[in-house]
Amino acid sequence: MPFLCPDSSSFLFGLKRLADCSAINPMHQVPAIVDGRFKLFESHAILIYICSAFPGVANHWYPSDLSKRAKIHSVLDWHHSNLRRGSAGLVFNIVLAHRDSHHSYPQAVNQAEEILIRSLSKLENFWLKDGRFLVGSSQPSIADISLVCEIMQLELLSEMECNRILSPYKKVVNWIEDTKKATAPHFDEVHDFLFKAQKRIRERMTTEFRKNEMKSKL
């Protein structure tokens, strides 16, 4: 389906706020879409709408079977108050707060990491216990896209920190790779701005580490 997307680099470090989006989303945030005269915001709502409005979308993304659909909704609802709180909170307090001169408190970092670790454990031992993809599916759904993209922001941390957090969860790591492969080449295209940001942030972290190391030797 055809679409136009604004330059993601313009809002990555502005907490997703774009003045031009106010006519679509009064909250001044993205994602937001316009389909003809219809306007919609919030990522889960958008994914559900696209799957429902465009007949060419494969059934496995948002199954017509109501029981399977309900399970997808349960994952999406769980996502908001668990995985999102953990991953977004950790990245904000370690990376974005520092960059934008906001205060980052160790207690907030520790709390976010605790929520994230609990969420990854639930993914490993519950949501992924019956199949390659969420809720026992053999093919990905919109829930897989949403949750994997949430985890991808951990790439903004140092490589060592990212590996420390994810490596204990083998099913989660394999599931991320399976979702990437199932959505290739679009997955990397969508995350291109994140990979570019990752490079800049890790270069800055390395520079700051070397400066601090030199100061400690003086």
C-alpha positions in Angstrom: 0.0 0.0 0.0 1.4 3.5 -0.8 2.4 5.8 2.0 4.4 8.9 2.7 6.6 9.2 5.8 8.2 12.3 7.4 12.0 12.3 8.0 12.3 10.3 11.2 15.5 12.0 12.2 13.6 15.2 12.8 11.8 13.8 15.8 13.8 10.9 17.2 15.4 13.1 19.9 12.4 15.4 20.3 10.3 12.8 22.1 8.4 12.2 18.8 6.8 15.7 18.8 6.1 17.2 15.5 4.1 20.4 15.1 3.0 19.3 11.6 1.2 16.3 13.2 -1.1 18.4 15.4 -3.8 18.5 12.7 -3.8 14.7 12.7 -3.0 14.0 16.4 -3.9 16.7 19.0 -1.3 15.1 21.3 1.4 16.3 18.8 3.0 12.9 18.6 3.6 10.1 16.1 2.7 7.7 14.7 -0.3 9.1 13.1 -1.9 8.4 9.7 -4.3 9.9 7.2 -6.3 7.6 4.9 -8.5 9.7 2.7 -10.4 11.9 5.2 -9.9 9.5 8.1 -7.2 10.4 10.7 -5.9 8.1 13.4 -3.2 7.9 16.0 -1.7 5.4 18.4 0.4 2.6 17.0 -1.8 -0.4 18.0 -4.9 1.3 16.7 -3.1 2.0 13.4 -1.9 -1.5 12.9 -5.4 -2.9 13.6 -7.0 -0.4 11.2 -4.5 -1.2 8.4 -5.1 -4.9 8.7 -8.9 -4.4 8.7 -9.2 -1.8 6.0 -6.9 -3.3 3.4 -8.0 -6.7 2.1 -4.5 -7.5 0.7 -3.0 -7.9 4.2 -2.3 -11.5 5.0 -4.6 -13.0 7.6 -1.8 -14.0 10.1 -1.0 -10.3 10.9 -4.5 -9.9 12.4 -6.4 -13.2 12.2 -10.1 -13.3 11.4 -10.4 -16.0 14.1 -11.8 -14.2 17.1 -10.0 -16.3 19.7 -6.6 -15.7 18.0 -7.4 -12.0 17.6 -8.3 -11.7 21.3 -5.0 -13.3 22.2 -3.2 -10.7 20.1 -5.1 -7.9 21.9 -4.1 -9.4 25.3 -0.4 -9.1 24.3 -0.9 -5.6 23.0 -2.6 -4.5 26.2 0.1 -6.2 28.3 2.8 -4.4 26.2 1.7 -0.9 27.3 2.2 -1.3 31.1 5.1 -3.8 31.0 7.6 -4.0 28.2 7.1 -0.4 27.1 7.5 1.0 30.6 10.7 -0.9 31.0 12.4 -0.4 27.7 11.3 3.2 27.0 12.1 4.2 30.7 15.5 2.7 30.5 16.5 4.3 27.2 15.1 7.7 28.3 17.0 7.7 31.6 20.3 6.4 30.3 20.5 8.0 26.8 17.9 10.6 26.0 17.7 12.4 29.4 21.5 12.9 29.3 21.4 14.2 25.7 18.6 16.7 26.3 20.0 17.9 29.7 17.2 16.3 31.7 18.0 14.8 35.1 18.4 11.1 35.2 18.2 9.4 38.6 19.8 6.0 39.4 16.5 5.0 41.1 14.6 5.6 37.9 17.2 3.6 35.9 17.0 0.7 38.3 13.2 0.7 38.4 13.0 0.7 34.6 15.5 -2.1 34.3 13.6 -4.2 36.8 10.4 -3.8 34.8 12.2 -4.6 31.6 13.8 -7.8 33.0 10.4 -9.0 34.4 8.9 -8.3 30.9 11.6 -10.2 29.1 11.2 -13.1 31.5 7.4 -13.2 30.7 8.1 -13.1 27.0 10.6 -15.9 27.4 8.6 -18.2 29.6 5.0 -17.4 28.8 4.3 -15.4 25.6 6.8 -17.4 23.5 6.5 -20.8 25.2 4.4 -22.4 22.5 5.8 -21.2 19.2 8.3 -19.2 17.2 6.1 -16.1 17.5 3.8 -14.7 20.2 0.9 -16.6 21.5 2.0 -19.8 19.9 1.8 -18.7 16.3 3.9 -20.1 13.5 3.7 -16.7 11.7 4.1 -13.2 13.0 1.2 -10.9 13.9 1.0 -7.2 14.6 1.8 -8.0 18.2 5.2 -9.3 17.1 6.0 -6.2 15.1 4.9 -3.9 18.0 6.9 -5.7 20.7 10.0 -6.3 18.7 10.1 -2.7 17.7 9.9 -1.7 21.4 12.9 -3.9 22.2 14.9 -2.5 19.3 15.3 0.9 21.0 17.7 -0.9 23.4 20.1 -0.7 20.5 20.6 2.9 21.6 22.4 1.6 24.7 26.0 0.6 24.5 26.6 -2.8 22.8 27.8 -4.3 26.1 24.7 -3.1 28.0 22.3 -4.3 25.2 23.9 -7.7 25.2 23.9 -7.9 29.0 20.2 -7.3 29.1 19.1 -9.5 26.2 21.5 -12.4 26.0 20.0 -14.4 28.9 16.7 -14.7 27.0 17.5 -17.1 24.1 13.9 -17.4 22.9 13.5 -13.7 22.9 16.7 -13.2 20.9 15.6 -15.9 18.4 12.2 -14.4 18.1 13.6 -11.0 17.3 15.7 -12.5 14.5 12.7 -14.5 13.2 10.6 -11.3 13.1 13.3 -9.4 11.3 13.6 -12.2 8.7 9.8 -12.4 8.3 9.6 -8.6 7.6 12.8 -8.2 5.5 13.8 -6.0 3.9 11.3 -3.6 5.4 12.5 -4.1 9.0 15.9 -2.6 8.4 14.4 0.2 6.2 12.0 1.2 9.1 14.8 1.1 11.7 17.4 2.9 9.5 17.1 6.1 11.5 17.6 4.1 14.8 20.8 2.5 13.5 22.1 5.9 12.5 21.3 7.3 15.9 22.9 4.2 17.5 26.2 5.0 15.7 26.2 8.6 16.9 25.3 7.8 20.5 27.9 5.0 20.8 30.6 7.2 19.4 29.7 9.9 21.9 29.7 7.3 24.7 33.2 6.1 23.7 34.5 9.7 23.6 33.1 10.5 27.0 34.5 7.3 28.4 38.0 8.2 27.2 37.7 11.7 28.6 36.7 10.4 32.0 39.4 7.8 31.9 42.0 10.5 31.1 40.7 12.7 34.0 41.0 9.8 36.4 44.7 9.4 35.5 45.5 13.1 36.1 
